[in-house]
Amino acid sequence: MTRFIRFTLATAAVALAASGANALEPRTGVKLRALDKITGNSTDISAKVGETLTLGRLKVTVKACFQAPPEDAPESAAFLEVHATAVAGKGTGDTAAETVRMHRGPQPIGPDGLLFSGWMFASSPGLSALEHPTYDVWVISCNTSAPAQPAPVAPTPAAEPN
């Protein structure tokens, strides 16, 4: 898995360097799309960097988001950590049936139910994807949380009296 992430980042860096692209610019927020595969409902969610969102039985933490400048090819990349959460009222006992049930579905790759930790690219959602039987999460774009400032209005010259 680590080799795959390194290869992915190296490939993206080489592709950006070869195209003469500028460095990706840091942003303060990200727009994600989450799909519940059971119901077929998709939801667009905006979050700030450092914020943790709850999507069903997943907790998604946004660690960083970078976007290409407007003059370059469109690209957004976000570093996300996705953790599985326990179903309410489940997991309190230590019976054999609960142990078997816990081993179905995606297996955590790290402590605290970590399912995914890595970069997701908006232009290639399948390149580094969350593998989960119930949910899909992918990056749409990076954004700034502050609204755009209006352009200053030039003062109009005062009419001179005749």
N, C-alpha and C positions, 0 to 999 in steps of 0.2 A: 504494500500500500504506500509506504514511504517513497519507494522508487517511482511509483506512478505519479505521485504529487511532484516530486523533483523533476521528473521528465516533463510533466505538464507545464510547470512554471518555466523550465528552460526553453521549451518549445514556444511558449507565449512570448518570452523575452526575445528570442531570436526572430520571431515573426514581426514583432514591433520594431526591432532594430533594423531589420531588412527593409521594412516599408518606409523608413525615414520618419517614423512617428515620434512625436514628443512624448515625454514621460507622462504617465497617467497622473491626474491631479487628485489629491485627497478631497473627499466630500464628507459632510457631516451626517448624511442620512442615506437610507437605501429604501427602494421600493421592491418588495418581494411579492410573489404570487404563490399561494398555497392551494393545493388541490386535495380534497378529500376523495379518495378513489371509491369509497363505499357509496357516498351520496351523489358524487359527481359535481359537487359544488366547489367553485374556485373563488378565492378571496384575494384581493390586492391589499397589501398591508405596508404602511410606511413606518419606519423605525429610525431612531437616531443611533449613531455609533455608540456602543456601550450599553444599549438597551436590550432587555430580554423580553421576548414575546412568548405567549402561550398559544399554541395552535393545537387544539385537541389534546392529545397525550404527548405532545412535543413541546420542548422549551428551546427557542431559537435565540441565540445571543449573537448580535452583530459586533464584530471586533474591528473591522475596517471596511472602507469602501473607496474605490478609486474609479475615476471616469476619464476617458480620453477627452482632450480639448475639442471644441466644436469643429475646428478645421481638419481634424483627423477622422479616420474611419470610426464609426460609433462602437464603443466598447465600454463596458462597465464590469468591474470585478469586485466582489465582496468576500471578506473572510468571515465565515460563519461557524459557530459551534452549535450542534443540535444534540440535545439530551432527551432521553425517554423519561417520562414520568410514570409513576405507578397509578393504576386505576384506583379511584377512591374506594376505600373499604376492602381492597385486595392486598395480599402480601403480608398480612398481619401474623398468620400462622406459619408453621414450617412443616406442612404435610407433604407427602410424596406427590400428591395430585398438583399442589401449587408449584412444586419444583418442576414437574413435567410441563405445566402450562407456561412457566416462565421461560423455558428453553425453546418455545415456538417463536417464530418471527425473527426480527433482526436482533443480532447479538451485539451488545455494547463492545466498543473497541477500547474503551478507557474507563476511568473511575466515574462514579456518579451517573452511570447510564449513558455515557457519551456514545452517540451513534455516528456522528460526522464531525470532522474538524478540518476545514480546508477552504480553499478559494473556489468560488463559483463564478463563472463567466456568463454574462448575459447573452453574448453572441453564440455561445456553445453550451447550452444547458446540459447536454448529455456527457460533456467532457469530464466533469467532476460533479456527480449527482449524488443526492441522498438516496440510498437504497432502503426503502421502507415499504411494507406491504399495504399500508393504509394511506400514507401521505406522500405527496411530492411537494418540494419547495424549490423555487428557483428565483434568480435575480432578474428583475426587469430593468432597473436603472439605479444609478446613484443620484442623489439630489442634495440640495442645501435646505436646511430646515427654515432658514430665514426667507421671507418673501423678497422678491426682487425690488430694488429701490427704483422709484420712478426717476426718469431723466430730469435734470434741472431745467426749468423753463427759463428761456432767455427773456430778460426784461424788454418790454416794448418801448421804443423811444417816445418820449412825451411830445405831443403836438405843440408847436410854437404858435403863440397868438400872433395874428397879423397886425 
